[in-house]
Amino acid sequence: MDQSDISQRGFRVGLPDPADALSTCFATSYAGIIAFMAVATEGSFAKAGERLGIGRSAVCRNVQKLEMQLSTRLFLRTTRATHLTREGERFFENCNRGVTHIVEAMNDMLELRQGPPRGLLRISSSIDFGRKVVAPLLCKFSEVYPDIAVDLLLDDRPADFAAEQIDVAFRNGRIEDSSIIAKQLIPMQMVLCASRSYADKRGLPSTLEELSQHDCINFRFSSGRVSEWEFKVDGQMRRYLPAARLTFNDADLVLKAVLDGRGIAQMAGYQIRDHVARDELVMALRRHVPDDRGHYICYLCRQHLPTRIRVFIDFMTEQIRALELNCLTEFNADDTALPTEKLAA
């Protein structure tokens, strides 16, 4: 590395790293500054010691070390009184500004934890769940908590809490990341469905083996991977990747194709519930719906949560559960029942 490189990188030959110099300086002078501020405020070394819970001699030693470090006399001491020198007054004024900023910073952090909810809330969600479930509730949330600004990011990739500065994430499926707190909002029902017109024309599969006889519609993740269909058979998970006539990387397009009678697809209960209720869609193989998935609200730590995050988690948990998004009141429902008879109340 030549001299120009060193200069461009903000370093100089023979000089310590500024960060190391700052830490060394602060570590050396911290006790002295605390002692100095106490003496200047109380007007006495003895009273400063009482305030700090240490002896008068310890206060004196710390102030003397600070004066030596600064090469400056900070106090004029007599048997009757202790006064700041002109240099001491200047140093006190500068230190007092710093102390004020530190106190304000600490109070601000405490208010975020204990005070009224406020500040920016950065949220991540999968695209379809975010559009259909999360986003419609945010307006209501903003009405209840007007001092919280919400930034919603829609992405089917799992959120990177640290890199993307995410406060709360909504995730679907199975949570295998042990580094996060995942609170299940509702179970996730993956249900095979078709339009009423398709069912009348082609019938519905009654076994997994009959799936190959139907027109299937697949969903492709943003990663490029096609979503496998999953079924629970005799207590075991079975995966099936159909040969699809149509594949989309957008869940709304999959739903539209199903509603148009183009084929059958496996979709989440929240996506199809209203259409099933209106008899636009019918469900098949309900007894094989997998029961180990969920819709989760996720965050990094239970401790020291800012108020804005705590109220958001509580609000969304209550609101989403009240929506009753699933198609079935229970998993593995009897296929002989009419679709509308199995809808949640």
Residue, then its C-alpha position, 0 to 999 in steps of 0.5 A: m500500500d503506497q502513501s496515497d492509498i493510506s491517505q485515501r483510506g483516512f489513515r496516517v503513517g505513525l498515528p494510531d487508529p482514531a477509534d483506538a485513540l478515542s477508546t483509550c482516551f475515554a477509558t482513561s478519563y471516564a472516572g476523572i470526568i465523573a468525579f469532576m462533574a460531581v465536584a463542580t455540581e456539588g461545590s465540594f470534594a466531600k459532597a461529591g464523594e457522598r453523591l458518588g458513593i466513594g471516599r473524598s480521597a478517591v474523588c481527589r485522585n480521579v480529578q488529579k489524574l484528569e488534570m494531569q491528562l489535560s495538563t490543566r488546573l480545573f479547580l481552585r481549592t482552599t480550606r473554605a471553598t472549591h471553585l472552578t478555574r476559567e479552564g474548568e468552567r469551559f471544560f464543565e460547560n463542554c462536558n455538561r452538553g455531552v452529559t445532557h445528550i447522553v441523558e436525552a439519549m437514555n431517556d429516549m431509549l427508555e421512552l421507546r420501551q416504556g412510553p407511548p408507541r411511536g417511531l418507524l416500524r419496518i415489516s416484511s411479509s410474503i407477497d400474497f399474505g402481505r397483500k391480502v391479510v397484512a396490508p388491509l389491516l395496516c390502515k386500521f393500525s395507523e388509526v389506532y397508533p398514529d405516531i407509528a410510521v409503517d414500512l411494509l416490504l413484500d418479498d417471498r424470500p425469508a426476511d434478513f432481520a439484520a441486513e434489512q433492519i426488519d422489526v417484524a416479519f410474517r412467515n408462512g409454512r414451517i419455521e426452522d430458524s431457531s434464531i427468531i421468535a415465531k408466534q403462530l397466528i393461525p394454522m396454515q391449511m394447504v387445500l386442493c381446490a377447483s372451480r365448480s365448473y371444472a368439478d362438474k365437467r371433470g370431477l375431483p380426485s378422490t385419491l392421490e393416484e388420481l391427481s395425474q388424470h387432472d389439469c394441474i396449476n403450479f406456483r413458482f417461488s421467486s427463487g425459481r423452485v416450483s412449490e410441491w403439493e403436500f398431503k398427509v397420508d396415514g400420518q406421514m407427509r407425502r409430496y407430489l410435484p404434478a406435471a402442470r399445464l400452467t405455472f405462475n410465479d404469482a399466487d393471484l394468477v394461480l387463483k384466477a386460473v383455478l376460478d376460470g376452470r383451467g385446472i386444480a391447484q393446492m392453495a392456502g386456506y386464506q386465499i380461497r376461503d371466500h370463494v369456497a363460501r360463495d361456492e365458486l370453488v370446491m375442495a378435494l382430498r380434505r382428509h389429506v390436508p397437512d397439519d404442520r404448517g402455520h402463519y407466523i409473526c416473527y421477531l428477534c427477541r422477547q426482551h426489551l421490545p420497543t413499545r411500537i413492536r409490542v403493540f403491533i404484535d398484539f394488534m395483528t395477532e388479535q386482528i388476524r385471528a379474528l378474520e377466521l381465514n381457514c376453509l376447514t374448522e379442523f384438519n383432515a375433514d371428511d370429503t363427503a361433507l359439502p364445502t360450505e358445511k366445513l367452513a369456519a363459523 
